[in-house]
């Protein structure tokens, strides 16, 4: 089996959480942060609806807060870096992107 095909198949078997969570996305073009919303989240990736277009294979950075339903403890803020693996331009005014997470860092919570 080809490694890239195996990776794509493995991704589909990861548990996905269908959740609309606010997410701060750093735009790859100008570095400004924009607020967006997730459609679903998994351990290896996320699907986000944005107001602006993003190119497939472009790098992406985003920060979101995982709720207790996912963490099984308390809400946790996570900063992620990855790349856009798919772009869907079906919804008027919104662009859906699937992003693979390559690196993540848990952020300290504000007390």
C-alpha positions in Angstrom: 0.0 0.0 0.0 1.3 3.5 -0.9 2.1 5.5 2.3 0.1 8.5 1.3 -3.0 6.4 0.6 -2.6 4.6 3.9 -2.3 7.9 5.8 -5.5 9.2 4.1 -7.4 6.0 5.0 -6.1 6.1 8.6 -7.4 9.7 8.9 -10.9 8.6 8.1 -10.9 6.1 10.9 -10.0 8.7 13.5 -12.9 9.6 15.8 -14.4 12.9 14.6 -16.4 15.2 16.9 -19.0 17.1 15.0 -18.8 20.4 16.8 -19.2 24.0 15.9 -16.5 25.7 17.8 -15.0 29.2 17.4 -11.5 29.1 16.0 -9.0 31.8 15.4 -7.2 31.2 12.1 -4.1 33.0 11.1 -4.4 33.9 7.4 -1.4 32.6 5.4 -1.4 35.6 3.1 -1.1 38.4 5.6 -0.7 36.8 9.0 -3.9 38.5 10.4 -6.1 36.4 12.6 -9.7 35.9 11.6 -12.5 34.3 13.5 -14.0 31.2 11.9 -16.1 28.1 13.0 -15.4 24.4 12.9 -17.6 21.8 11.4 -15.8 18.9 13.0 -12.6 18.1 14.9 -10.4 15.0 15.2 -7.0 14.2 16.7 -5.3 14.7 13.3 -7.4 17.4 11.6 -10.2 19.9 11.5 -12.8 21.1 9.1 -13.3 24.9 9.2 -15.7 27.3 7.5 -13.9 30.6 6.6 -15.1 33.8 5.0 -12.1 34.0 2.8 -10.5 31.7 0.2 -7.5 29.6 1.1 -5.3 27.5 -1.3 -5.0 23.7 -1.0 -1.6 22.7 0.4 -1.0 26.1 2.0 0.2 26.2 5.6 -2.3 27.1 8.3 -2.2 28.1 11.9 -5.2 28.2 14.2 -6.2 28.2 17.9 -9.3 26.6 19.3 -10.7 25.6 22.7 -11.5 22.0 23.1 -14.6 21.5 25.4 -14.8 19.0 28.2 -16.9 16.7 25.9 -13.7 16.0 24.0 -11.0 16.4 26.7 -12.9 14.4 29.3 -11.6 17.0 31.9 -11.7 20.7 31.4 -11.7 23.1 28.4 -8.2 23.2 26.9 -6.9 25.8 24.4 -4.7 24.4 21.6 -2.6 26.2 19.1 -2.2 24.1 15.9 0.0 24.2 12.8 -0.7 22.2 9.7 -1.7 22.4 6.1 -4.8 22.6 4.0 -5.6 19.3 2.4 -9.0 20.1 0.8 -11.0 23.2 -0.1 -14.8 23.1 -0.7 -16.4 26.2 -2.2 -20.0 25.0 -2.0 -21.6 27.4 0.5 -22.2 31.0 -0.7 -19.9 33.3 1.2 -18.2 30.5 3.0 -15.2 28.4 2.1 -14.8 25.0 3.8 -11.3 23.7 4.4 -10.0 20.4 5.7 -6.7 20.9 7.4 -4.3 18.2 8.7 -2.7 19.0 12.0 1.1 18.5 11.9 2.0 20.1 15.2 0.0 21.3 18.3 0.8 23.0 21.6 -1.5 23.2 24.6 -1.8 26.8 25.9 -2.0 27.8 29.5 -5.5 28.6 30.7 -6.2 32.0 32.1 -7.3 31.8 35.7 
